[in-house]
Amino acid sequence: MKKLFLELTLLAFISLFFLTCKHDPYYLNDPEPIISTNCSPDTVYFVNDVLPLLQSSCALSGCHDASSAQSRVIMTDYVNIVQTGHVKPGNPKSSRLYKVITGKGEEDMPPSPQSPMTSQQTDLIYKWIDQGAWNLQCLLEDCDTNIFTFSGAVWPVIQNTCLGCHSGNNPGAGIFLTDYQSISAIAADPRFMGAITHTAPYIFMPQNSNQLSDCRITQFRKWIAAGMPDN
């Protein structure tokens, strides 16, 4: 009887331990993305949607790249983003990352003189965290080379991968990419395509990120060949 009592007590203690001890979800420590070819338009895919935005807006030299790591925050990859950004899966409003990009934390990010994120961008990160902050990747890119308008193809890519560095009072290399006029002016220079196609000796763009997909590059080529219309 005494042995049974001890076993039951031990079982109750173990159960209480696991109920009260909070652990981060296992996947937050996994650097490998979960790849999907059956993608949903209602799902935020970290690799496709969130990572390029944070790399272009935050993972800059002197800010939150691996070597600078201001405030011990690194925004270069999934594991560092969720850990140093104190991302709380399912709870955006308690996540430090969401607080700082919406101006509700101890500091605002991106810092002045960089332009703040748009409400569309902060909503995207909110939705990603709310959905569990998973490291998801969609291999079926939502891209059509027959669409190469400024508003439908060029501007969304610039906004998500370039604007964080090329805006504000001190844009990267002194280059503004904030509107049609500034983008069309720089796109007319052959160095622009050299940069996004990662052709030496040009500086590869986007910096600290993967090269744009072949489809995205084709859209830029077609838009430039068409005379860079404001459409």
N, C-alpha and C positions, 0 to 999 in steps of 0.2 A: 504493500500500500504506500509505504514511504517512497519507494522507487518510482511508482506511478505519479505521485505528487510532484516529485522533483522533475520528472520528464515533462509534465504538464506546465510546471512553472517555467522551465527552460524554453518550451515551445512558445509560451505566451510572451516571454521576454524577447525572443527572436522576432516574433510577429510585430511586437510593439516597436522594435528597432527599425524594421523595414518600413513601417507605416510612418514613423516620425522623422526618419533620416531622408533628407532630400538630396537627390543626385541629378546632375544634368543628364539629359537624354544622351544615350551612348553615341549617337551619330555626330554630336558636336565636336568630337575629337577625331573624326574620320576625314582626311583630306581628299579622298576620292569621291567624285560626284556620283550620284545615282542617275544613270542615263536612261532617258525615255525616248522612244520613237513614236509613242502614242500620246502626243502632247495635248494638253487642254488649254484653251484660251483663258480659262479662269484661274489658272495656276501661275504663280510667279516662279520662274526658273532662275535660281541664283546665278548660275554661270552665264546665262544669256542676258538677264535683266539687271541684276543687282551688282555683280562684280565689276562690270565695265564702268558703271556709274561711280562706284566708290573708288576705283582705281584712278579715274580721271579727276575726281573732285577732292580726294583725300590722300591717296598714296603718292604724294609728290615729295620731291627732295626738300628737306627742311621741315616737312610736316609729318606725314604718317607712312613713309616708306620704311623698309626694314632697317636701314642705316640711321635714319633720323629718329623715328619712333617717339615723337613728341608726346609727353604725358604717358609714355609706355603704351601707346596705342599704335597698332600696325594694321593698315587697311589694304594689304596686298593679296590676301588669300582667305579662303573660307575659315580655316581654324583660327587664324589670328583675328579675323573680323568678329567672329562670335565670342571669342574669349576676351580679347582686349577691349572690344566694344561693349562688353557686358550685355550681350543679347539674351533676352529671356524668351524662349520659344512660347508662342501663344500669348505673350503679354508685351506688346509694343510700348505701351506707356511707362512700363517699368524698365525698359531697356535703355541703357545710356546712349547707345547709337541713335536711337530715335529721338531722344530728348535733345541732344546737341544739334541735330540737323533741323529741328523745328524751333530752336531757340528756347527750349523749356528746361535746359540743363544749366550747369554751372558756367558753361561756355558755349558759344555759338560756333557751329561748323557748317560749311567751310568758313574760316575766319576772314574778316575784312582785311584787304580790299577785294577778296574774291566775292563773286556773286553768290548769294544763297541759293540753295536748291529750290526748284519750283515746287508748287503744291502737288503737281503730278508726280514728281520724283519722290517726295517724302511720303506720298500716299502709296507708292509702289513698295517702298521699304516697310511701311506699316503693314501692308498686306502680306509681304514675305514673312515677317516676324509672326504675324497673326496666324498664318498658315502652318507655323511650326519651325520656321527658319531652317528648312531642309536644304541640303547641298544638291539641288536638282539641276540637271542639264537636259535641254531639249535638243535632239539632233536634227529635228525637222525645222529648219529655220524658216520663219515667216518672212520670206523674201521672194520677190518676183522681179526678174530683170526687165520685164515689160513695163514696170512702173519706175520711172526715173524723174519724177517731178521734184521740185525743191521741197514742197510741203510734205509730200508723201514718202520720199526716200532720203533726201539729203539732210534736211533739218533734223529729223528724229535721230539720225546717227550722230550728227554733230552735237546735239543736245545731250546725248547719253554718254559720249566717249571723249568729247573735246572741250565742251563749254566750261567745265570746272577749272581747267588750266588756262584757257584763252578768253578770260573775261575779267571784270573788275578793274581796279586802278593799276595793276601791275601784271598784265597778261604774259604768259610764257612766250619768250623770244620777241616780246612786243607785238604779238599777233593777236588781233581781236577776231573772234568767230562768234559774234553775238547776234547777227542779223543777216538778212540777204545781202546787203551792200558789202559788208566786211567779208563774208564768205565767198561771194562771187569774185571779189577783187583778188583774194589770195588763191582761189581755185584756178584763176587764169594763168598763174605762174606754174610752169612744168614741175617745179620743186614740190608742189602740193601732191601730185599723183606719185611722184617719186617717194615721198614720205609715207603715204598710206599703202603703197605696194612694197614697202620695206626694201627699196632699191638703194644700194650704196652709191655715193657717199652721204646720202641724205639722212637726217635724223629720223629714225623710225617712229611713226605715229599710228595709233595712240601710244604714248609713252607708258611704260610699266604695264603693258597689256598685250594681248595677242593681236596679231594682224587681223584686219577686217576680213570677213569671208569673201570668197570670190564673187558671190552674188552682190554684196554691198559695193565692192570695188567696181564691178560692171555698171551698177546703177550710177555711180559717180562719173565714170567714163562717158556714159551715154548722156548724162545731164550736161557735162562740159561740151561734148561734141554737138549737142543741140543748141549751143549758144548760151547755156546757163540761164534759162528763163526763170522768172519769178512766178512760178505756177504752183 
